[in-house]
Amino acid sequence: MSMLAVFLWATGAGFAISLLDYAALATVPKRSRRVYFGDPAYLVKFFGHPLVGGFLATAYAQSGAAVTSLTVVIIGAAAPTIWRTLVKSGAGIAKVLLKQMTDEEGS
């Protein structure tokens, strides 16, 4: 699977999640909605989720792991949750990732 295909599959999955989130607003009365398409923060979320998913899936594919379209779709759809988990995990994961990156560059 090419890197462009990985990016597009993951981005498509992210847009599917964004559309499902947006469609869920249809059941909420307009007065009660906290978000709408005119809100810049919501637009960043709506379009940012797919792009972050595409970026994460591409990084995963470049790591040499076995990549299937289903794996890429799952990564694209779950990207915000994956990033939140990485950030919350903190310095321990950052140290491991930095060590792994420097080991790969040294090889």
Protein Blocks (a to p, Z undefined) as FASTA:
>chain_A
ZZklmmmmmmmmmmmmmmmmmmmmmmpcfklpmbdfklmklmmmmmmmmmmmmmmmmmmm
mnopacdfklmmmmmmmmmmmmmmmmmnmmmlmmmmmmmmmmmmmZZ
